[in-house]
Amino acid sequence: MITVALVGRPNVGKSTLVNRLLGRPVAIVHDEPGVTRDWKDVYTTWDGQDVCLIDTPGMDLYGKTSLAKDMMRATLDGISKSDLVVFLVDVANGITEEDRECFRRLKREQKPVFIVKNKSDIQKNTGDDIYEADLTILLSARTGHGISELKEEILKRNTKENQEKHEAKDALKIALLGRPNAGKSTLLNALLGYERTLTSEMPGMTRDAIHATTVISGHTFRLTDTAGLRKKKAHRDVIEHKAAHETKHAMDFCHIAIVVVDAVQGIEKQDLSIVSDALEEGRPVILALNKWDLVPEDQKKRITHYIKKQSPMLFHDVAALPVVYLSAQKGRGVSDLFDKSRALYDLWNKRVPTALLNQWLAYATTHHPPPVVKSRRIRLKYATQASTRPPTFVMFTTRSDEVPPDYLRYLKKSLADHLGLSPIPLRIVLRTRENPYDQRK
């Protein structure tokens, strides 16, 4: 695999180029400069070769604000992870002195640098150039002109050394979800042990989903920091709408969802909605109560009592919701998330022998028989496991469409308790077993 950092001044088309190279919209694109505020990596395959693209914030050499300085630091951090740098310039507006200064700064990193003259469909000949580049390519990220040439040149640099350097085992994918400013980015940095992503008291700092990989006790974890999820009616602009869509994508494809809650503010309706959405997708959820060290003792008692009493009624998909009390800022309780994630992942992949499953079914129906409907008692014949991730069980019955929801909930809770799967969102599918001797039409 080769890792390529896409770099340039703000708003020259880096995110548009990332989407064009991937063939699908992944990076958020908008005319507003500074939409990308942290580097993010995305993976693709070209001609059977694995490629990692790093979309970086703009290089603002003269920015005075703390945000501009943090974005510059994030850009240099992304470059340090790369094997090759693609430096974009906007030829429609001409190559500027700042472009040249950025290029000189890039050369100090001692990595191959390709210069890509973007928007060449608007302005083909600038009369300006930047020398000492390893390669110069004219293209248009908007129309796709020159993209195939850039891909070909990148693949030529995919050496055996690059492939060996980036080899990694299958990772456990964890998505950090929650409302804005709950501390997701701070938690990501605490989990990694270094500052991977920008943090701020300002809500909405994270827009793109930020990925990072770490290895703990021989296990590889792929962490995704997502944008904060507000109520749907609060999505006021296209950037936030796209960020919410990317967050939903991270939820759909993760193995474990960690919902981060600002414990000082308390558990709000939106937090419960995020937990429910993740469980409905079949993802195991850990509720991470952040800033726990700042919560008054009487409020701690109210929160823990609320979770213990209310979660079984609020979240019917699980019999018990795992909770971790932590302080991302101080690093307290953070390591517990890795241990709980591994344990949940193993349960999420659990296979139950059919014999054991039917032993439980016999016990459950004897302890609490199925109800009588229309003067006849419903009978549950047998059960088998259909799949994992989440564990899904098929139960054959005489009349599947007449099993009341409350009895199905009983079966799910009893099964979870019996098999030690209480924190996992189980699935039970009821099917009617036809009677081969029934001649009725």
C-alpha positions as CSV (number, residue, x, y, z in Angstrom):
1,M,0.0,0.0,0.0
2,I,1.1,3.6,-0.7
3,T,-0.1,6.5,1.4
4,V,-0.5,9.8,-0.4
5,A,-1.1,13.2,1.3
6,L,-3.0,15.8,-0.7
7,V,-1.8,19.2,0.3
8,G,-2.4,22.8,-0.8
9,R,-3.6,26.2,0.3
10,P,-7.3,26.4,1.5
11,N,-10.0,25.9,-1.1
12,V,-7.8,24.8,-4.0
13,G,-9.8,21.6,-4.5
14,K,-8.2,18.9,-2.3
15,S,-11.4,17.4,-1.1
16,T,-12.9,17.4,-4.6
17,L,-9.8,15.6,-5.8
18,V,-10.1,13.0,-3.0
19,N,-13.7,12.3,-4.0
20,R,-12.7,12.0,-7.7
21,L,-9.8,9.6,-6.9
22,L,-12.1,7.5,-4.8
23,G,-15.0,7.6,-7.3
24,R,-17.5,8.4,-4.5
25,P,-18.3,11.4,-2.2
26,V,-16.4,10.9,1.0
27,A,-14.8,14.2,1.8
28,I,-17.1,17.2,2.5
29,V,-16.8,19.8,-0.3
30,H,-18.0,23.4,0.0
31,D,-16.9,26.8,-1.3
32,E,-16.2,28.0,2.2
33,P,-12.5,27.8,3.0
34,G,-11.4,25.7,5.9
35,V,-14.2,23.1,5.8
36,T,-11.5,20.4,6.3
37,R,-10.1,21.1,9.7
38,D,-8.1,17.9,10.4
39,W,-6.4,15.3,8.3
40,K,-8.4,12.2,7.5
41,D,-7.4,9.1,5.7
42,V,-9.5,7.0,3.3
43,Y,-8.7,3.7,1.5
44,T,-9.2,2.5,-2.0
45,T,-7.9,0.0,-4.5
46,W,-6.5,0.9,-8.0
47,D,-5.6,-2.0,-10.4
48,G,-5.4,-4.4,-7.4
49,Q,-3.1,-2.1,-5.4
50,D,-4.1,-0.6,-2.1
51,V,-3.9,3.1,-1.7
52,C,-4.5,5.4,1.3
53,L,-5.4,9.0,0.6
54,I,-4.8,11.6,3.3
55,D,-7.0,14.7,2.9
56,T,-5.3,17.5,4.8
57,P,-6.5,21.0,5.9
58,G,-5.2,24.0,3.9
59,M,-1.6,25.1,4.3
60,D,-1.9,28.6,5.7
61,L,1.6,29.7,6.4
62,Y,0.7,33.2,7.6
63,G,-2.4,32.4,9.6
64,K,-2.5,34.1,13.0
65,T,-5.5,32.5,14.6
66,S,-5.2,29.4,16.9
67,L,-7.4,27.4,14.5
68,A,-5.2,28.3,11.5
69,K,-2.1,27.2,13.5
70,D,-3.8,24.0,14.5
71,M,-4.8,23.2,10.9
72,M,-1.2,23.8,9.8
73,R,0.0,21.4,12.5
74,A,-2.6,18.8,11.4
75,T,-1.4,19.2,7.8
76,L,2.2,18.5,8.7
77,D,1.1,15.6,10.8
78,G,-0.7,14.1,7.8
79,I,2.3,14.6,5.6
80,S,4.5,12.8,8.1
81,K,2.3,9.7,7.7
82,S,2.6,9.7,3.9
83,D,5.0,8.1,1.4
84,L,4.2,10.7,-1.3
85,V,2.9,14.3,-1.3
86,V,0.5,15.6,-4.0
87,F,0.6,19.4,-3.9
88,L,-2.4,21.2,-5.5
89,V,-2.3,24.7,-6.9
90,D,-5.2,26.6,-8.4
91,V,-4.1,27.6,-11.8
92,A,-7.4,29.4,-12.5
93,N,-6.2,32.0,-10.0
94,G,-2.6,31.7,-10.9
95,I,0.4,30.3,-8.9
96,T,1.1,32.7,-6.0
97,E,4.2,33.4,-4.0
98,E,2.5,31.6,-1.1
99,D,2.2,28.5,-3.3
100,R,6.0,28.7,-3.9
101,E,6.6,29.2,-0.1
102,C,4.4,26.2,0.6
103,F,6.3,24.1,-1.9
104,R,9.6,25.0,-0.3
105,R,8.2,24.0,3.1
106,L,7.1,20.7,1.7
107,K,10.6,19.9,0.2
108,R,12.0,20.1,3.8
109,E,10.0,16.9,4.6
110,Q,12.3,15.0,2.2
111,K,9.4,13.1,0.5
112,P,8.6,12.9,-3.2
113,V,6.3,15.8,-4.2
114,F,3.9,15.9,-7.2
115,I,2.6,19.2,-8.3
116,V,-1.0,19.0,-9.5
117,K,-2.3,22.1,-11.4
118,N,-6.0,21.9,-10.6
119,K,-8.8,23.7,-12.6
120,S,-6.7,23.3,-15.8
121,D,-10.0,23.2,-17.7
122,I,-10.5,26.9,-16.8
123,Q,-6.9,28.0,-17.3
124,K,-4.5,25.8,-19.3
125,N,-1.4,28.0,-19.5
126,T,-0.5,30.1,-16.5
127,G,2.9,31.3,-17.6
128,D,4.1,30.4,-14.1
129,D,5.6,27.2,-12.7
130,I,7.2,25.7,-9.7
131,Y,10.4,23.9,-10.3
132,E,12.2,21.0,-8.6
133,A,9.0,19.0,-8.3
134,D,9.3,15.2,-8.9
135,L,6.3,15.5,-11.4
136,T,3.9,18.1,-12.6
137,I,0.4,17.1,-13.9
138,L,-2.4,19.2,-15.3
139,L,-5.9,18.1,-14.3
140,S,-9.4,19.1,-13.3
141,A,-10.8,17.6,-10.1
142,R,-14.2,18.9,-11.1
143,T,-14.4,17.2,-14.6
144,G,-12.0,14.3,-14.0
145,H,-9.5,15.3,-16.7
146,G,-6.0,14.0,-15.9
147,I,-7.1,11.8,-13.0
148,S,-6.1,8.5,-14.7
149,E,-2.6,9.9,-15.3
150,L,-2.2,10.9,-11.7
151,K,-3.3,7.5,-10.5
152,E,-0.8,5.8,-12.8
153,E,2.0,8.0,-11.6
154,I,1.1,7.3,-7.9
155,L,1.1,3.6,-8.5
156,K,4.5,3.7,-10.0
157,R,5.8,4.9,-6.6
158,N,4.2,2.0,-4.7
159,T,7.4,0.2,-3.7
160,K,7.8,-3.1,-1.9
161,E,9.1,-1.1,1.1
162,N,5.8,0.9,1.2
163,Q,3.7,-2.3,1.1
164,E,5.6,-3.9,4.0
165,K,5.5,-0.7,6.1
166,H,1.7,-0.5,5.9
167,E,0.8,-4.1,6.4
168,A,-1.6,-4.5,9.4
169,K,-3.9,-7.1,10.9
170,D,-7.7,-6.9,10.7
171,A,-8.8,-4.1,13.1
172,L,-11.7,-3.9,15.5
173,K,-13.6,-0.8,14.3
174,I,-14.9,1.6,16.9
175,A,-17.0,4.7,16.2
176,L,-17.1,7.6,18.7
177,L,-20.6,9.1,18.5
178,G,-22.4,11.7,20.5
179,R,-23.7,15.3,20.6
180,P,-21.4,18.2,19.7
181,N,-18.8,19.1,22.3
182,A,-19.3,16.0,24.4
183,G,-15.5,15.3,24.2
184,K,-15.2,12.8,21.4
185,S,-12.1,14.3,19.9
186,T,-10.5,14.6,23.3
187,L,-11.3,11.0,24.0
188,L,-9.8,9.9,20.7
189,N,-6.5,11.7,21.6
190,A,-6.6,10.0,25.0
191,L,-7.2,6.6,23.5
192,L,-4.3,7.1,21.2
193,G,-1.9,8.7,23.7
194,Y,-1.2,11.7,21.3
195,E,-3.0,14.6,19.7
196,R,-4.4,13.1,16.5
197,T,-7.3,15.5,16.1
198,L,-8.0,19.2,16.9
199,T,-10.0,19.9,20.0
200,S,-11.8,23.1,21.1
201,E,-14.5,24.4,23.4
202,M,-16.2,25.5,20.2
203,P,-19.0,23.0,19.3
204,G,-18.7,21.5,15.8
205,M,-14.9,21.5,15.5
206,T,-14.9,18.0,13.9
207,R,-16.7,17.9,10.6
208,D,-15.1,15.0,8.6
209,A,-14.9,11.6,10.3
210,I,-11.3,11.2,11.5
211,H,-9.7,7.8,11.5
212,A,-6.8,6.5,13.5
213,T,-5.3,3.1,14.3
214,T,-3.7,1.9,17.5
215,V,-2.4,-1.5,18.8
216,I,-3.1,-2.4,22.4
217,S,-1.9,-5.8,23.9
218,G,-1.6,-7.2,20.4
219,H,-5.1,-6.2,19.2
220,T,-5.5,-3.6,16.5
221,F,-8.2,-1.0,16.9
222,R,-9.5,1.3,14.2
223,L,-11.0,4.4,15.8
224,T,-13.3,6.9,14.1
225,D,-14.0,10.3,15.6
226,T,-17.3,11.7,14.1
227,A,-19.0,15.0,14.0
228,G,-21.5,15.7,16.7
229,L,-25.1,14.7,16.0
230,R,-27.8,17.3,16.6
231,K,-31.5,17.0,16.3
232,K,-32.5,16.7,12.6
233,K,-34.3,20.0,12.6
234,A,-31.0,21.7,13.7
235,H,-29.1,20.7,10.5
236,R,-29.0,24.3,9.2
237,D,-26.4,24.1,6.5
238,V,-25.1,21.7,3.8
239,I,-21.8,21.2,5.7
240,E,-23.5,19.9,8.8
241,H,-25.9,17.8,6.8
242,K,-23.0,16.1,5.0
243,A,-21.1,15.6,8.3
244,A,-24.2,14.0,9.8
245,H,-24.4,11.7,6.8
246,E,-20.8,10.7,7.2
247,T,-21.4,10.0,11.0
248,K,-24.3,7.8,10.1
249,H,-22.0,5.9,7.7
250,A,-19.4,5.4,10.5
251,M,-22.2,4.0,12.7
252,D,-23.4,1.6,10.0
253,F,-20.0,0.1,9.4
254,C,-18.4,0.1,12.9
255,H,-18.1,-3.0,15.1
256,I,-18.6,-1.2,18.4
257,A,-20.3,2.2,18.9
258,I,-19.1,4.3,21.9
259,V,-21.7,7.0,22.6
260,V,-19.9,9.9,24.4
261,V,-22.1,11.9,26.8
262,D,-21.2,15.1,28.6
263,A,-22.0,13.9,32.2
264,V,-22.0,17.5,33.5
265,Q,-24.9,18.3,31.2
266,G,-26.5,15.0,32.0
267,I,-28.1,12.4,29.7
268,E,-30.4,14.2,27.2
269,K,-33.0,12.9,24.8
270,Q,-30.6,13.2,21.8
271,D,-28.1,11.0,23.6
272,L,-30.8,8.3,24.0
273,S,-31.7,8.7,20.4
274,I,-28.1,8.1,19.2
275,V,-27.9,5.0,21.4
276,S,-31.1,3.6,20.0
277,D,-30.0,4.3,16.4
278,A,-26.8,2.3,16.9
279,L,-28.6,-0.6,18.6
280,E,-31.1,-0.7,15.8
281,E,-28.2,-1.1,13.4
282,G,-27.2,-4.1,15.4
283,R,-24.1,-2.5,16.9
284,P,-23.0,-3.1,20.5
285,V,-23.0,0.2,22.4
286,I,-20.9,1.5,25.2
287,L,-22.2,4.5,27.0
288,A,-19.2,6.7,27.9
289,L,-20.0,9.3,30.6
290,N,-17.3,11.8,30.0
291,K,-16.2,14.6,32.5
292,W,-17.3,12.3,35.3
293,D,-14.7,14.0,37.6
294,L,-16.6,17.3,37.3
295,V,-20.0,15.9,38.3
296,P,-21.2,16.6,41.8
297,E,-21.7,13.6,44.0
298,D,-25.5,14.0,44.3
299,Q,-25.8,14.2,40.5
300,K,-23.6,11.1,40.1
301,K,-26.1,9.1,42.2
302,R,-29.0,10.4,40.1
303,I,-27.3,9.5,36.8
304,T,-26.3,6.0,37.9
305,H,-29.8,5.3,39.3
306,Y,-31.4,6.6,36.1
307,I,-29.3,4.3,33.9
308,K,-29.9,1.3,36.1
309,K,-33.7,1.8,36.3
310,Q,-34.5,3.3,32.9
311,S,-32.1,1.6,30.3
312,P,-34.0,-1.7,30.3
313,M,-37.2,0.1,29.4
314,L,-35.6,2.6,27.0
315,F,-33.5,0.1,25.0
316,H,-35.4,-3.1,24.3
317,D,-32.6,-4.3,22.0
318,V,-30.3,-5.0,25.0
319,A,-30.9,-6.4,28.4
320,A,-28.1,-4.4,29.9
321,L,-26.2,-1.3,28.5
322,P,-22.5,-1.2,29.3
323,V,-21.4,2.0,30.9
324,V,-17.9,3.5,31.5
325,Y,-17.3,6.5,33.7
326,L,-14.3,8.5,32.6
327,S,-12.5,11.8,32.1
328,A,-11.0,12.0,28.6
329,Q,-9.2,15.2,29.6
330,K,-7.3,13.5,32.5
331,G,-7.2,10.0,30.9
332,R,-9.1,8.4,33.7
333,G,-11.1,5.3,32.8
334,V,-10.1,5.5,29.2
335,S,-8.3,2.2,29.0
336,D,-11.5,0.4,30.1
337,L,-13.0,1.2,26.8
338,F,-10.5,-1.1,25.0
339,D,-11.2,-4.0,27.3
340,K,-15.0,-3.6,27.1
341,S,-14.8,-3.3,23.3
342,R,-12.9,-6.5,22.9
343,A,-15.3,-8.4,25.2
344,L,-18.4,-7.0,23.3
345,Y,-16.8,-7.8,20.0
346,D,-16.3,-11.5,21.0
347,L,-19.9,-11.7,22.2
348,W,-21.1,-10.0,19.0
349,N,-19.4,-12.8,17.0
350,K,-20.6,-15.6,19.3
351,R,-21.9,-18.9,17.9
352,V,-24.3,-20.9,20.0
353,P,-24.7,-24.7,19.4
354,T,-28.2,-25.7,18.3
355,A,-28.5,-28.3,21.2
356,L,-27.7,-25.6,23.8
357,L,-30.1,-23.2,22.1
358,N,-33.0,-25.7,22.2
359,Q,-32.2,-26.6,25.8
360,W,-32.8,-22.9,26.6
361,L,-36.0,-22.9,24.6
362,A,-37.4,-25.8,26.5
363,Y,-36.6,-24.1,29.8
364,A,-38.0,-20.7,28.7
365,T,-41.3,-22.0,27.4
366,T,-41.7,-24.2,30.5
367,H,-40.9,-21.4,32.9
368,H,-43.2,-19.0,31.0
369,P,-45.4,-20.8,28.5
370,P,-46.4,-19.0,25.2
371,P,-49.8,-17.3,25.4
372,V,-53.2,-18.7,24.3
373,V,-54.4,-16.9,21.2
374,K,-57.8,-17.6,19.6
375,S,-58.4,-20.5,22.0
376,R,-55.2,-22.2,21.0
377,R,-51.8,-22.0,22.7
378,I,-48.9,-20.9,20.5
379,R,-46.2,-23.5,20.3
380,L,-42.5,-22.9,19.7
381,K,-41.0,-25.9,18.0
382,Y,-37.2,-25.3,17.9
383,A,-34.6,-22.7,17.4
384,T,-31.3,-22.3,15.5
385,Q,-28.8,-19.5,15.0
386,A,-28.8,-18.0,11.5
387,S,-25.9,-15.5,11.8
388,T,-23.6,-13.4,13.9
389,R,-22.8,-9.7,14.1
390,P,-25.4,-9.3,15.7
391,P,-26.3,-12.9,16.9
392,T,-29.5,-13.7,15.0
393,F,-31.8,-16.6,15.9
394,V,-34.6,-18.2,14.0
395,M,-37.5,-19.8,16.0
396,F,-40.0,-21.9,14.3
397,T,-43.5,-21.7,15.7
398,T,-47.1,-22.7,14.7
399,R,-48.3,-19.1,14.3
400,S,-45.4,-16.6,14.0
401,D,-47.7,-13.6,13.2
402,E,-49.7,-14.1,16.4
403,V,-46.8,-14.0,18.9
404,P,-47.4,-10.9,21.1
405,P,-44.5,-8.3,21.3
406,D,-44.2,-8.6,25.0
407,Y,-43.6,-12.4,24.8
408,L,-41.0,-11.8,22.1
409,R,-39.3,-9.4,24.5
410,Y,-39.4,-12.0,27.2
411,L,-37.7,-14.5,24.9
412,K,-35.0,-12.1,23.9
413,K,-34.2,-11.1,27.6
414,S,-34.3,-14.8,28.7
415,L,-32.0,-15.8,25.8
416,A,-29.6,-13.0,26.5
417,D,-29.4,-13.8,30.2
418,H,-29.0,-17.6,29.6
419,L,-26.2,-17.2,27.1
420,G,-24.4,-14.2,28.7
421,L,-25.4,-11.9,25.8
422,S,-27.1,-9.2,27.9
423,P,-25.1,-6.2,26.4
424,I,-25.6,-7.4,22.8
425,P,-28.5,-6.4,20.5
426,L,-29.9,-9.8,19.7
427,R,-32.2,-10.5,16.8
428,I,-35.0,-13.1,17.0
429,V,-36.9,-14.0,13.8
430,L,-40.1,-16.0,14.1
431,R,-41.1,-18.4,11.3
432,T,-44.2,-20.5,10.9
433,R,-43.4,-24.2,10.4
434,E,-45.9,-25.6,7.9
435,N,-47.7,-28.9,8.8
436,P,-47.1,-31.3,5.9
437,Y,-50.3,-33.2,6.9
438,D,-52.4,-30.0,6.8
439,Q,-54.5,-30.3,3.5
440,R,-56.4,-27.1,4.0
441,K,-56.1,-24.6,1.2
